[in-house]
């Protein structure tokens, strides 16, 4: 039994391999960088042909922006069933999967009826285990078979996030502000703390809706999903959509005036108090010890 995997860099693809090994067969992989610049239709065409040639029992990809983009196009091309955000799979006929819904607040068990199930794997949702590495697919022959129309949709330009530096998705420490910050100017203390920690500034959706910060700073289901070593949430209540974006964090520190805010029960550390007093106090302590 053969399984085909679309590979990217980082832990999400390692998780994808972990789930792919449930088929207990030979793993083959196509790299997302096989086509430069990134062109989702071209990669979908390559996956389709490679899966047919290999007789793949399933095709999997990480549930990242690029993975979901390519797999949705592959499903449209082939008419095969696609299950997104999976955390478990039981190979059978039909395949039975468990997947995240509603930003991870609900788990759904579903069956996929089709000759070749397509799955994307929810990032940072379960432990990575080691096992056989995939065999690289010879991408060149499939690239030569691409139709020019497959390259129409492609990345044409990369725009660095405002302020430069590390991206929100790659930051080791993120300091975010929510409605409790109060205003655009209120983010000065958030930026100060982030600067002292070498961190990236984030925010909740209500902040971007108010125009206080750009959408590129938004952490959440409709923003950026992050997995930093430390996430400091200041004045953020912890709506389901926001928690879906930051639950990959190794540690969460919540600062909120409301002890009943949902994020307080989910945080590893919590401080009940006015963030406009607590955050500058933390910054002052950092300066003192330096």
C-alpha positions, 0 to 999 in steps of 0.5 A: 500500500502506498501513500503520497504526501505533500511535504513542507518544512516544519512540524506540520509536515512531520505530523502529516507523516505521523498520520500517513504511517497509519496506512502501514505502507510505503510513503512517497513525497512531493515537496511543496517547493517542487514548483517555483514560484508556488503555484497550487494548480501545478502542484495539484496536477503533479499530485494527481499524476504521481498518485495515479502512477504510484497507485496511492491509497491516499494523499495527505498534506499539512493543514497549512495555508498552502497545503489546504490550497493545493488539496482543495484544488486536487479534490476539485480536479479528481472529484475525490472526497477531502477531509480537512483538519484531521487528527486521526485516521483509520484506513479501511473501506471507507476510511474513518477520520477524526477531524477538528471543527469550529476552531478545534472546539469540536471533534467530528468523526466521519467516513470518506467514501471514495477510491482515494481519500484526500486528507489535510492534517490539523497543525500542532494537534498531536504528538509527532512520532518517528518512523520511515521517511518518505521516498522523494518523487521524481518531480521533473517528469511531472513538471515537464507535463504541466499545462501552462494554465496550471501556472496562471495562479502563482505567487508573484511577490512576497511582502514583508510584514510591517516593521520587518523582522520575524514573521508572526508564524515563526516567532518564538515569543508573541505578545498580543493585545485585545479589546482591553488595550483600549486604542491604537495608542494603547499598543505602545506598552505592548510594543515596548514589552515585545521589544524587550523580549525580542518578540512579535506583536500580535492582536485579536480580531476585534483589534483589526476590525477596529483598525488599531492593527493590520490584519497581518498581526491577527492571531486566530482562526481567520488570522495566523496560527502560531506555535511560539515558546511563549504567548502573552495575551493582554486584554484578550478574552479568549474566544474560540476563534482566537484560541484556535490560532494560539493553542499551539503555543508551548506556554500561555501567559494571560493578563486580564482584568476579568478572572472569568475570561475564558482564556484564564482557564486555558492559560498556563499562567494568569495575572488578574489585573489592569494590563495598563499597570501589569505590562509596564511593570513587567517591562520595568522588571526586565529592564532592572534585571538587565 
